[in-house]
Amino acid sequence: MKAAVGLPPLSPEEAEHSALVEARIREAIDAAGGWIGFGRYMQIALYEPGLGYYSAGARKLGEAGDFVTAPESAPLFSRCLALQCEEVLHALGGGDVLELGAGSGRMAADLLVELEHRGALPQRYRILDLSADLRDRQRAELESVAPRLLERVEWLERMPERHEGLILANEVLDAMPVERFVIRDGEVRALGVSWRGEAAHWAEGDAPPQLQAAVRDIEKELGASFEDGYVSEVNLGIPGWLAALGATLVRGVALLVDYGLPRREYYSPERRTGTLLCHSRHRWHDDPFARPGLQDITAWVDFTAVAEGATAAGLSLAGYTTQAHFLLGSGLGEFLAAATDMDTPSRLRLSRQAQLLTLPGEMGERFKAIALARDCDGPLRGFVVRDLRHAL
C-alpha cells in the first residue's frame, strides 16, 4: 500500500480494508487492459458497494472522522437555511423537503427543529443517501435531537418520480467522479490510472471523445487554448445528474451549496494543477492513491456547468452567490441580534459560528450557493444581498 505522507498510521482493520479496495481497483485496471480513466478509479474508491469510502462503514464526518461540514461545525448554517426553506414552502403553499447526501443527519435535525419553531414544517422530510451506515447515523441523530419529528422523515433509495418543494444538496457535487486531463503538445490527454509495483499511479492515455470535446468547448468559451502541461478536471456527470434532478422537481427550488467557482476562474491559467483534494483525519493532500477507500476524494465545482446543466434540464437559474452573502440574506443578522439575550459563552459560540461560515479565509468565499427553480416565481431571500449570476 502506498504510504500517506503526514497522515497517522492505519489500524490493522483499516489496512485490511484498504487492501481489499486496492485489489478491486487492480482488478478493474487489468480487466480494462492496464489503464482506466480517473473517473472510474474515483467511482470504485468512493462508491464501490461494501468497499468504497461512502459505501463502507468507516466514520467520515465530525471530529472522529475525516472532515467537518458547515452543518456539523456551525448549527447556525442550518438555522439560516431553514428561513430560506420557509420562504419557498410558503410561496408554494406547502410541500416536501428532499435532502441529497444528508451526512450525519445534523443538518436535517437542526433544520427541522428551526422550521418547527417557526411553524413552517414541511409535509415530509425525505433523505436520499447511498451509504447504509450514514442512514443509520441520520436516524440516530434525529431520534436524539427531535424524536417527535421522526415521523415526518422518509428515507429513499432512489430519486422520487415527483417532488414538490425543496431539494437540498450540501457538499454533494464535489464528491462526484471527475475525469482529469493534461495538455501535451496541444493535444488533450486523459490522466488516468495504471498499476505499477504495489500501487496505482497516474498514467496518461488517449482522451475519450466526450472528454476531448468538453475540454475544447471550455477553451472556446475562454477564448484561449490551455498551455502545454496544464492539468485540470471535468465533471462529465453533471448534465445527467441535473437532468435527473430536473425530472424529479415538478415545482419548487433546488438549493446546492458547495465549494467551487465560475468556469473562467476555475480554468484560469494560474490554476494549472487542477483542484483535486483528498481528506483524511482532518488533513488534506493531493494524492488520491494513498489509502484508497479510507479517504475522501473531491474536486471543486464548475458552477457554470451547473447553470448550463440546469437550463438544459428545464430549470431556471434563480440565484448564485457566496455562502456568506446567502447566509446574510437568510437571516444571519437576525440570529446574531437575538443573541443579546444569551449568556456570554453562548454569544461567543454563535459569533464563532458566524465567523467560520462567512469570513473569506474560512467558508464564506470558497463556498457558493446556487438556486435552481421550476414554477416558483419571486426573488429568494438568500440571494438578495448579492446575486452573482452574471459571473456564470
Steps between C-alpha positions, in 0.01 A plus 500: 500500500625848413609698805304814585747774590409686819201281586472281811556126455208270422365240735527136386127502415533820296804367316313179418200692367716729284679195361163359388421828324841495332436145382171611345671793329774277362237255376326783313828619350594150383153444353531824303837408353727678748347848519177660625381858497521692825120520522484120515769493769312760703174306462659186647690678778193692616191301403583132436232306696632384835848638432494863388551789738133597496369143478688332785471559872788735581408812699539793263348809659566687822797522732554122493484487120686655210333837450236731646229664290333835573190343664727286721718785625245784498129427564440864405536387135192276523299761689561753221420240238170439678396861435559456128304174510217672685476767230483245219249273677280800571516612137402150386223463755680203659708212373780263593874533556735251334860495624762331283796352687391589854831409668464452873142633502599809697373743236168318471452504878592867549299610197188314610525639853527856367211450256291359784583805712383724214184300436618412150562124501492324162249225442789251471878517537647251253862386507684332214838358602701217344676409825318249723710587806434871450127432479529327839688802639238737363219310667690494830569873480137582431382271779738677738428861399138495385328163557157665469582595139630161391160401363539767232830356378513250214814330365520432127725270297453689172379834374121527528299524180343827612600756761337831586677726745873528561799287408811561713852383419783616726847384389367238259631611161864516614501123565377404152758312287693726263727438203847657503685626195838642405604694190796349310626670183163664460308171529257400773625195687310314772669469838392154602624222725721196448662253738873509561679304767278485806268792438294698251669791324416781261531400135416693186271351239295596198222736599153362421303711250268637771794625708675647195184683396441633852853641526485659154163656584651651816790643298258644246299670774813636663629628165843344550668159492641341811878512525706187464509305825174651628315253725142517619181300523153489344186362662331329206221374725350839586259523201353155571476567873316826439275336242393251768450779750297700247284197422422462871434865587154574362464822700731673744866585556823302515770656721854375448787612725859399428849631451566608146536777245357636176667340198726793414651494847507121527704461181719808541861475376624531859303192614707265284500194730124467543301492822516135608517458878497202737385511863607263775503549877433873461802545276504564128745396230504438125576126473184305410691171498592503869279275720219454243160442654604681817516859377271743326591611147348826380525764228367854499174566315478680166183698575470612139457133409232473769313799354525359147383156610209649691386703200520191278286316759228763478585674827550873540802653671345678798816615678873455548713654772764435763408307813562813706252709303248214487501469879480876549192504280357201683482654844853480641473854634166421664647206689801703614278788612289260706815377674503808727275307739743208521770448760855595403627149411197442273550835325865420442416159352248658264751768399765237425250309286419815304869568440567145380206516259558848357863612520687490164785302655257238631190376313348833403654545154612148406149362532225612263122457497301454182122483467321318217125541469196373318162673513600696811506873433631786707842590646661272754615671818835319502602673178377857551812628680726421204399302193794383288315330215672734256835337590386163363 
